[in-house]
Amino acid sequence: MTVNRLQDNTGPATLTIYYGAPKDSAPSPSTTQENPKFDHTPFERTETINMKHKHEADILSELVDLTKATPVVPTPEEEAELQQLADEEKRGAADRIRNAAYTEQKRQEKALLDQARGAVRPV
């Protein structure tokens, strides 16, 4: 896969899919060149998707339709792992709230102690 990113955001935002038999070489790295060298020549055909001002779900849907891709269904083990990750995120959110309250309480206690120490002057 070759990625061509440009600094000019005023131009078109297109995703071009090149169909063809790849060479035996390793895939090319991401590039920011104006005219990248493609590893997939000659092309059997190309298809283009206009991505400007489109939501990522719409772009994905168009890509799947265009390439006739099939979604990969997660296995039961993967679904269990995803559920475990979601549960951990919920626990993490609750922990962050609890830790923020604890930190605020400690900050207030320290401020009160500092204030009290400042009011008492040594003899």
Distance bins in CASP14 RR format, pairs under 12 A and 6 or more apart:
PFRMAT RR
TARGET T0000
AUTHOR 0000-0000-0000
RMODE 2
METHOD distances of the structure
MODEL  1
1 15 0 0 0 0 0 1 0 0 0 0 0
1 16 0 0 0 0 0 1 0 0 0 0 0
1 17 0 0 0 0 1 0 0 0 0 0 0
1 18 0 0 0 0 1 0 0 0 0 0 0
1 22 0 0 0 0 0 1 0 0 0 0 0
1 26 0 0 0 0 0 1 0 0 0 0 0
1 27 1 0 0 1 0 0 0 0 0 0 0
1 28 1 0 0 1 0 0 0 0 0 0 0
1 29 0 0 0 0 1 0 0 0 0 0 0
1 30 0 0 0 0 1 0 0 0 0 0 0
1 31 0 0 0 0 0 1 0 0 0 0 0
1 36 0 0 0 0 0 1 0 0 0 0 0
1 38 0 0 0 0 1 0 0 0 0 0 0
1 39 0 0 0 0 1 0 0 0 0 0 0
1 40 0 0 0 0 1 0 0 0 0 0 0
2 15 0 0 0 0 0 1 0 0 0 0 0
2 16 0 0 0 0 1 0 0 0 0 0 0
2 17 0 0 0 0 0 1 0 0 0 0 0
2 18 0 0 0 0 1 0 0 0 0 0 0
2 22 0 0 0 0 0 1 0 0 0 0 0
2 27 0 0 0 0 1 0 0 0 0 0 0
2 28 1 0 1 0 0 0 0 0 0 0 0
2 29 0 0 0 0 1 0 0 0 0 0 0
2 30 1 0 0 1 0 0 0 0 0 0 0
2 31 1 0 0 1 0 0 0 0 0 0 0
2 32 0 0 0 0 0 1 0 0 0 0 0
2 33 0 0 0 0 1 0 0 0 0 0 0
2 35 0 0 0 0 0 1 0 0 0 0 0
2 36 1 0 1 0 0 0 0 0 0 0 0
2 37 1 0 0 1 0 0 0 0 0 0 0
2 38 1 0 1 0 0 0 0 0 0 0 0
2 39 1 0 0 1 0 0 0 0 0 0 0
2 40 0 0 0 0 1 0 0 0 0 0 0
2 41 0 0 0 0 0 1 0 0 0 0 0
3 15 0 0 0 0 0 1 0 0 0 0 0
3 16 0 0 0 0 0 1 0 0 0 0 0
3 27 0 0 0 0 0 1 0 0 0 0 0
3 28 0 0 0 0 1 0 0 0 0 0 0
3 29 0 0 0 0 1 0 0 0 0 0 0
3 30 1 0 1 0 0 0 0 0 0 0 0
3 31 1 0 0 1 0 0 0 0 0 0 0
3 32 0 0 0 0 1 0 0 0 0 0 0
3 33 0 0 0 0 0 1 0 0 0 0 0
3 36 0 0 0 0 1 0 0 0 0 0 0
3 38 0 0 0 0 0 1 0 0 0 0 0
4 12 0 0 0 0 0 1 0 0 0 0 0
4 13 0 0 0 0 0 1 0 0 0 0 0
4 14 0 0 0 0 1 0 0 0 0 0 0
4 15 0 0 0 0 0 1 0 0 0 0 0
4 16 0 0 0 0 1 0 0 0 0 0 0
4 18 0 0 0 0 0 1 0 0 0 0 0
4 28 0 0 0 0 0 1 0 0 0 0 0
4 29 0 0 0 0 0 1 0 0 0 0 0
4 30 0 0 0 0 1 0 0 0 0 0 0
4 31 1 0 0 1 0 0 0 0 0 0 0
4 32 1 0 0 1 0 0 0 0 0 0 0
4 33 1 0 0 1 0 0 0 0 0 0 0
4 34 1 0 0 1 0 0 0 0 0 0 0
4 35 0 0 0 0 1 0 0 0 0 0 0
4 36 1 0 1 0 0 0 0 0 0 0 0
4 37 0 0 0 0 0 1 0 0 0 0 0
4 38 0 0 0 0 1 0 0 0 0 0 0
5 13 0 0 0 0 0 1 0 0 0 0 0
5 15 0 0 0 0 0 1 0 0 0 0 0
5 30 1 0 0 1 0 0 0 0 0 0 0
5 31 0 0 0 0 1 0 0 0 0 0 0
5 32 1 0 1 0 0 0 0 0 0 0 0
5 33 0 0 0 0 1 0 0 0 0 0 0
5 34 0 0 0 0 0 1 0 0 0 0 0
5 36 0 0 0 0 1 0 0 0 0 0 0
6 12 0 0 0 0 1 0 0 0 0 0 0
6 13 0 0 0 0 1 0 0 0 0 0 0
6 14 0 0 0 0 0 1 0 0 0 0 0
6 31 0 0 0 0 0 1 0 0 0 0 0
6 32 1 0 0 1 0 0 0 0 0 0 0
6 33 0 0 0 0 1 0 0 0 0 0 0
6 34 1 0 0 1 0 0 0 0 0 0 0
6 35 0 0 0 0 0 1 0 0 0 0 0
6 36 0 0 0 0 0 1 0 0 0 0 0
7 32 0 0 0 0 1 0 0 0 0 0 0
7 34 0 0 0 0 0 1 0 0 0 0 0
8 32 0 0 0 0 0 1 0 0 0 0 0
8 34 0 0 0 0 0 1 0 0 0 0 0
9 52 0 0 0 0 1 0 0 0 0 0 0
9 53 0 0 0 0 0 1 0 0 0 0 0
10 52 0 0 0 0 0 1 0 0 0 0 0
11 50 0 0 0 0 0 1 0 0 0 0 0
11 51 0 0 0 0 0 1 0 0 0 0 0
11 52 0 0 0 0 1 0 0 0 0 0 0
11 53 0 0 0 0 0 1 0 0 0 0 0
12 48 0 0 0 0 1 0 0 0 0 0 0
12 49 0 0 0 0 0 1 0 0 0 0 0
12 50 1 0 0 1 0 0 0 0 0 0 0
12 51 0 0 0 0 1 0 0 0 0 0 0
12 52 1 0 0 1 0 0 0 0 0 0 0
12 53 0 0 0 0 0 1 0 0 0 0 0
13 48 0 0 0 0 0 1 0 0 0 0 0
13 49 0 0 0 0 1 0 0 0 0 0 0
13 50 1 0 0 1 0 0 0 0 0 0 0
13 51 1 0 1 0 0 0 0 0 0 0 0
13 52 1 0 1 0 0 0 0 0 0 0 0
13 53 0 0 0 0 1 0 0 0 0 0 0
13 54 0 0 0 0 1 0 0 0 0 0 0
13 59 0 0 0 0 1 0 0 0 0 0 0
14 46 0 0 0 0 0 1 0 0 0 0 0
14 47 0 0 0 0 0 1 0 0 0 0 0
14 48 1 0 1 0 0 0 0 0 0 0 0
14 49 1 0 0 1 0 0 0 0 0 0 0
14 50 1 0 1 0 0 0 0 0 0 0 0
14 51 1 0 0 1 0 0 0 0 0 0 0
14 52 0 0 0 0 1 0 0 0 0 0 0
14 54 0 0 0 0 0 1 0 0 0 0 0
14 59 0 0 0 0 0 1 0 0 0 0 0
14 62 0 0 0 0 0 1 0 0 0 0 0
15 46 0 0 0 0 0 1 0 0 0 0 0
15 47 0 0 0 0 1 0 0 0 0 0 0
15 48 1 0 0 1 0 0 0 0 0 0 0
15 49 1 0 1 0 0 0 0 0 0 0 0
15 50 0 0 0 0 1 0 0 0 0 0 0
15 51 1 0 1 0 0 0 0 0 0 0 0
15 52 0 0 0 0 0 1 0 0 0 0 0
15 54 0 0 0 0 0 1 0 0 0 0 0
15 56 0 0 0 0 0 1 0 0 0 0 0
15 58 0 0 0 0 0 1 0 0 0 0 0
15 59 1 0 0 1 0 0 0 0 0 0 0
15 60 0 0 0 0 0 1 0 0 0 0 0
15 62 0 0 0 0 1 0 0 0 0 0 0
15 63 1 0 0 1 0 0 0 0 0 0 0
15 66 0 0 0 0 1 0 0 0 0 0 0
15 67 0 0 0 0 0 1 0 0 0 0 0
16 36 0 0 0 0 0 1 0 0 0 0 0
16 38 0 0 0 0 1 0 0 0 0 0 0
16 40 0 0 0 0 0 1 0 0 0 0 0
16 43 0 0 0 0 1 0 0 0 0 0 0
16 45 0 0 0 0 0 1 0 0 0 0 0
16 46 1 0 1 0 0 0 0 0 0 0 0
16 47 1 0 0 1 0 0 0 0 0 0 0
16 48 1 0 1 0 0 0 0 0 0 0 0
16 49 1 0 0 1 0 0 0 0 0 0 0
16 50 0 0 0 0 0 1 0 0 0 0 0
16 51 0 0 0 0 0 1 0 0 0 0 0
16 63 0 0 0 0 0 1 0 0 0 0 0
16 66 0 0 0 0 0 1 0 0 0 0 0
17 38 0 0 0 0 0 1 0 0 0 0 0
17 40 0 0 0 0 0 1 0 0 0 0 0
17 43 0 0 0 0 1 0 0 0 0 0 0
17 44 0 0 0 0 0 1 0 0 0 0 0
17 45 0 0 0 0 1 0 0 0 0 0 0
17 46 1 0 0 1 0 0 0 0 0 0 0
17 47 1 0 1 0 0 0 0 0 0 0 0
17 48 1 0 0 1 0 0 0 0 0 0 0
17 49 1 0 0 1 0 0 0 0 0 0 0
17 59 0 0 0 0 0 1 0 0 0 0 0
17 62 0 0 0 0 0 1 0 0 0 0 0
17 63 1 0 0 1 0 0 0 0 0 0 0
17 64 0 0 0 0 0 1 0 0 0 0 0
17 65 0 0 0 0 0 1 0 0 0 0 0
17 66 1 0 0 1 0 0 0 0 0 0 0
17 67 1 0 0 1 0 0 0 0 0 0 0
17 68 0 0 0 0 0 1 0 0 0 0 0
17 69 0 0 0 0 0 1 0 0 0 0 0
18 36 0 0 0 0 0 1 0 0 0 0 0
18 38 1 0 0 1 0 0 0 0 0 0 0
18 39 0 0 0 0 1 0 0 0 0 0 0
18 40 1 0 1 0 0 0 0 0 0 0 0
18 41 0 0 0 0 1 0 0 0 0 0 0
18 42 0 0 0 0 1 0 0 0 0 0 0
18 43 1 0 1 0 0 0 0 0 0 0 0
18 44 0 0 0 0 1 0 0 0 0 0 0
18 45 0 0 0 0 1 0 0 0 0 0 0
18 46 1 0 1 0 0 0 0 0 0 0 0
18 47 0 0 0 0 1 0 0 0 0 0 0
18 48 0 0 0 0 0 1 0 0 0 0 0
18 67 0 0 0 0 0 1 0 0 0 0 0
19 38 0 0 0 0 0 1 0 0 0 0 0
19 40 0 0 0 0 1 0 0 0 0 0 0
19 41 0 0 0 0 0 1 0 0 0 0 0
19 42 0 0 0 0 0 1 0 0 0 0 0
19 43 1 0 0 1 0 0 0 0 0 0 0
19 44 1 0 1 0 0 0 0 0 0 0 0
19 45 1 0 1 0 0 0 0 0 0 0 0
19 46 1 0 0 1 0 0 0 0 0 0 0
19 47 1 0 0 1 0 0 0 0 0 0 0
19 48 0 0 0 0 0 1 0 0 0 0 0
19 66 0 0 0 0 0 1 0 0 0 0 0
19 67 0 0 0 0 1 0 0 0 0 0 0
19 68 0 0 0 0 0 1 0 0 0 0 0
20 38 0 0 0 0 0 1 0 0 0 0 0
20 39 0 0 0 0 0 1 0 0 0 0 0
20 40 1 0 1 0 0 0 0 0 0 0 0
20 41 0 0 0 0 1 0 0 0 0 0 0
20 42 1 0 0 1 0 0 0 0 0 0 0
20 43 1 0 1 0 0 0 0 0 0 0 0
20 44 1 0 1 0 0 0 0 0 0 0 0
20 45 1 0 0 1 0 0 0 0 0 0 0
20 46 0 0 0 0 1 0 0 0 0 0 0
20 47 0 0 0 0 0 1 0 0 0 0 0
21 39 0 0 0 0 0 1 0 0 0 0 0
21 40 1 0 0 1 0 0 0 0 0 0 0
21 41 0 0 0 0 1 0 0 0 0 0 0
21 42 0 0 0 0 1 0 0 0 0 0 0
21 43 0 0 0 0 1 0 0 0 0 0 0
21 44 1 0 0 1 0 0 0 0 0 0 0
22 28 0 0 0 0 0 1 0 0 0 0 0
22 38 0 0 0 0 1 0 0 0 0 0 0
22 39 1 0 0 1 0 0 0 0 0 0 0
22 40 1 0 1 0 0 0 0 0 0 0 0
22 41 0 0 0 0 1 0 0 0 0 0 0
22 42 0 0 0 0 0 1 0 0 0 0 0
22 43 0 0 0 0 0 1 0 0 0 0 0
22 44 0 0 0 0 0 1 0 0 0 0 0
23 37 0 0 0 0 0 1 0 0 0 0 0
23 38 0 0 0 0 1 0 0 0 0 0 0
23 39 1 0 1 0 0 0 0 0 0 0 0
23 40 1 0 0 1 0 0 0 0 0 0 0
23 41 0 0 0 0 1 0 0 0 0 0 0
23 42 0 0 0 0 0 1 0 0 0 0 0
24 39 0 0 0 0 1 0 0 0 0 0 0
24 40 0 0 0 0 0 1 0 0 0 0 0
25 37 0 0 0 0 0 1 0 0 0 0 0
25 38 0 0 0 0 0 1 0 0 0 0 0
25 39 1 0 0 1 0 0 0 0 0 0 0
25 40 0 0 0 0 0 1 0 0 0 0 0
25 41 0 0 0 0 0 1 0 0 0 0 0
26 39 0 0 0 0 1 0 0 0 0 0 0
27 38 0 0 0 0 0 1 0 0 0 0 0
27 39 1 0 0 1 0 0 0 0 0 0 0
27 40 0 0 0 0 1 0 0 0 0 0 0
28 36 1 0 0 1 0 0 0 0 0 0 0
28 37 1 0 0 1 0 0 0 0 0 0 0
28 38 1 0 0 1 0 0 0 0 0 0 0
28 39 1 0 1 0 0 0 0 0 0 0 0
28 40 0 0 0 0 1 0 0 0 0 0 0
28 41 0 0 0 0 0 1 0 0 0 0 0
29 36 0 0 0 0 1 0 0 0 0 0 0
29 37 0 0 0 0 0 1 0 0 0 0 0
29 39 0 0 0 0 0 1 0 0 0 0 0
30 36 0 0 0 0 1 0 0 0 0 0 0
31 37 0 0 0 0 1 0 0 0 0 0 0
31 38 0 0 0 0 0 1 0 0 0 0 0
31 39 0 0 0 0 0 1 0 0 0 0 0
38 46 0 0 0 0 0 1 0 0 0 0 0
40 46 0 0 0 0 1 0 0 0 0 0 0
45 66 0 0 0 0 0 1 0 0 0 0 0
45 67 0 0 0 0 0 1 0 0 0 0 0
46 66 0 0 0 0 0 1 0 0 0 0 0
47 62 0 0 0 0 1 0 0 0 0 0 0
47 63 0 0 0 0 1 0 0 0 0 0 0
47 65 0 0 0 0 0 1 0 0 0 0 0
47 66 1 0 1 0 0 0 0 0 0 0 0
47 67 1 0 0 1 0 0 0 0 0 0 0
47 68 0 0 0 0 0 1 0 0 0 0 0
48 62 0 0 0 0 0 1 0 0 0 0 0
48 63 0 0 0 0 0 1 0 0 0 0 0
48 66 0 0 0 0 1 0 0 0 0 0 0
49 56 0 0 0 0 0 1 0 0 0 0 0
49 58 0 0 0 0 1 0 0 0 0 0 0
49 59 1 0 0 1 0 0 0 0 0 0 0
49 60 0 0 0 0 1 0 0 0 0 0 0
49 61 0 0 0 0 0 1 0 0 0 0 0
49 62 1 0 1 0 0 0 0 0 0 0 0
49 63 1 0 0 1 0 0 0 0 0 0 0
49 64 0 0 0 0 0 1 0 0 0 0 0
49 65 0 0 0 0 1 0 0 0 0 0 0
49 66 1 0 0 1 0 0 0 0 0 0 0
49 67 0 0 0 0 0 1 0 0 0 0 0
50 58 0 0 0 0 0 1 0 0 0 0 0
50 59 0 0 0 0 1 0 0 0 0 0 0
50 62 0 0 0 0 1 0 0 0 0 0 0
50 63 0 0 0 0 0 1 0 0 0 0 0
50 66 0 0 0 0 0 1 0 0 0 0 0
51 57 0 0 0 0 0 1 0 0 0 0 0
51 58 0 0 0 0 1 0 0 0 0 0 0
51 59 1 0 1 0 0 0 0 0 0 0 0
51 60 0 0 0 0 0 1 0 0 0 0 0
51 62 0 0 0 0 1 0 0 0 0 0 0
51 63 0 0 0 0 1 0 0 0 0 0 0
52 58 0 0 0 0 0 1 0 0 0 0 0
52 59 0 0 0 0 0 1 0 0 0 0 0
53 59 0 0 0 0 0 1 0 0 0 0 0
54 60 0 0 0 0 1 0 0 0 0 0 0
54 61 0 0 0 0 1 0 0 0 0 0 0
54 62 0 0 0 0 1 0 0 0 0 0 0
54 63 0 0 0 0 0 1 0 0 0 0 0
55 61 0 0 0 0 1 0 0 0 0 0 0
55 62 0 0 0 0 0 1 0 0 0 0 0
56 62 0 0 0 0 0 1 0 0 0 0 0
56 63 0 0 0 0 0 1 0 0 0 0 0
57 63 0 0 0 0 0 1 0 0 0 0 0
57 64 0 0 0 0 0 1 0 0 0 0 0
58 64 0 0 0 0 0 1 0 0 0 0 0
58 65 0 0 0 0 0 1 0 0 0 0 0
59 65 0 0 0 0 0 1 0 0 0 0 0
59 66 0 0 0 0 0 1 0 0 0 0 0
60 66 0 0 0 0 0 1 0 0 0 0 0
60 67 0 0 0 0 0 1 0 0 0 0 0
60 69 0 0 0 0 1 0 0 0 0 0 0
60 71 0 0 0 0 0 1 0 0 0 0 0
61 67 0 0 0 0 0 1 0 0 0 0 0
61 69 0 0 0 0 0 1 0 0 0 0 0
61 71 0 0 0 0 0 1 0 0 0 0 0
62 69 0 0 0 0 0 1 0 0 0 0 0
63 69 1 0 0 1 0 0 0 0 0 0 0
63 71 0 0 0 0 0 1 0 0 0 0 0
64 70 0 0 0 0 1 0 0 0 0 0 0
64 71 1 0 0 1 0 0 0 0 0 0 0
64 72 0 0 0 0 0 1 0 0 0 0 0
65 71 0 0 0 0 0 1 0 0 0 0 0
72 78 0 0 0 0 1 0 0 0 0 0 0
73 79 0 0 0 0 1 0 0 0 0 0 0
74 80 0 0 0 0 1 0 0 0 0 0 0
74 81 0 0 0 0 1 0 0 0 0 0 0
74 82 1 0 0 1 0 0 0 0 0 0 0
74 83 0 0 0 0 0 1 0 0 0 0 0
75 81 0 0 0 0 1 0 0 0 0 0 0
75 82 0 0 0 0 0 1 0 0 0 0 0
76 82 0 0 0 0 0 1 0 0 0 0 0
76 83 0 0 0 0 0 1 0 0 0 0 0
77 83 0 0 0 0 0 1 0 0 0 0 0
77 84 0 0 0 0 0 1 0 0 0 0 0
78 84 0 0 0 0 0 1 0 0 0 0 0
78 85 0 0 0 0 0 1 0 0 0 0 0
79 85 0 0 0 0 0 1 0 0 0 0 0
79 86 0 0 0 0 0 1 0 0 0 0 0
80 86 0 0 0 0 0 1 0 0 0 0 0
80 87 0 0 0 0 0 1 0 0 0 0 0
81 87 0 0 0 0 0 1 0 0 0 0 0
81 88 0 0 0 0 0 1 0 0 0 0 0
82 88 0 0 0 0 0 1 0 0 0 0 0
82 89 0 0 0 0 0 1 0 0 0 0 0
83 89 0 0 0 0 0 1 0 0 0 0 0
83 90 0 0 0 0 0 1 0 0 0 0 0
84 90 0 0 0 0 0 1 0 0 0 0 0
84 91 0 0 0 0 0 1 0 0 0 0 0
85 91 0 0 0 0 0 1 0 0 0 0 0
85 92 0 0 0 0 0 1 0 0 0 0 0
86 92 0 0 0 0 0 1 0 0 0 0 0
86 93 0 0 0 0 0 1 0 0 0 0 0
87 93 0 0 0 0 0 1 0 0 0 0 0
87 94 0 0 0 0 0 1 0 0 0 0 0
88 94 0 0 0 0 0 1 0 0 0 0 0
88 95 0 0 0 0 0 1 0 0 0 0 0
89 95 0 0 0 0 0 1 0 0 0 0 0
89 96 0 0 0 0 0 1 0 0 0 0 0
90 96 0 0 0 0 0 1 0 0 0 0 0
90 97 0 0 0 0 0 1 0 0 0 0 0
91 97 0 0 0 0 0 1 0 0 0 0 0
91 98 0 0 0 0 0 1 0 0 0 0 0
92 98 0 0 0 0 1 0 0 0 0 0 0
92 99 0 0 0 0 1 0 0 0 0 0 0
92 100 0 0 0 0 0 1 0 0 0 0 0
93 99 0 0 0 0 0 1 0 0 0 0 0
93 100 0 0 0 0 0 1 0 0 0 0 0
94 100 0 0 0 0 0 1 0 0 0 0 0
94 101 0 0 0 0 0 1 0 0 0 0 0
95 101 0 0 0 0 0 1 0 0 0 0 0
95 102 0 0 0 0 0 1 0 0 0 0 0
96 102 0 0 0 0 0 1 0 0 0 0 0
96 103 0 0 0 0 0 1 0 0 0 0 0
97 103 0 0 0 0 0 1 0 0 0 0 0
97 104 0 0 0 0 0 1 0 0 0 0 0
98 104 0 0 0 0 0 1 0 0 0 0 0
98 105 0 0 0 0 0 1 0 0 0 0 0
99 105 0 0 0 0 0 1 0 0 0 0 0
99 106 0 0 0 0 0 1 0 0 0 0 0
100 106 0 0 0 0 0 1 0 0 0 0 0
100 107 0 0 0 0 0 1 0 0 0 0 0
101 107 0 0 0 0 0 1 0 0 0 0 0
101 108 0 0 0 0 0 1 0 0 0 0 0
102 108 0 0 0 0 0 1 0 0 0 0 0
102 109 0 0 0 0 0 1 0 0 0 0 0
103 109 0 0 0 0 0 1 0 0 0 0 0
103 110 0 0 0 0 0 1 0 0 0 0 0
104 110 0 0 0 0 0 1 0 0 0 0 0
104 111 0 0 0 0 0 1 0 0 0 0 0
105 111 0 0 0 0 0 1 0 0 0 0 0
105 112 0 0 0 0 0 1 0 0 0 0 0
106 112 0 0 0 0 0 1 0 0 0 0 0
106 113 0 0 0 0 0 1 0 0 0 0 0
107 113 0 0 0 0 0 1 0 0 0 0 0
107 114 0 0 0 0 0 1 0 0 0 0 0
108 114 0 0 0 0 0 1 0 0 0 0 0
108 115 0 0 0 0 0 1 0 0 0 0 0
109 115 0 0 0 0 0 1 0 0 0 0 0
109 116 0 0 0 0 0 1 0 0 0 0 0
110 116 0 0 0 0 0 1 0 0 0 0 0
110 117 0 0 0 0 0 1 0 0 0 0 0
111 117 0 0 0 0 0 1 0 0 0 0 0
111 118 0 0 0 0 0 1 0 0 0 0 0
112 118 0 0 0 0 0 1 0 0 0 0 0
112 119 0 0 0 0 0 1 0 0 0 0 0
113 119 0 0 0 0 0 1 0 0 0 0 0
113 120 0 0 0 0 0 1 0 0 0 0 0
114 120 0 0 0 0 0 1 0 0 0 0 0
END
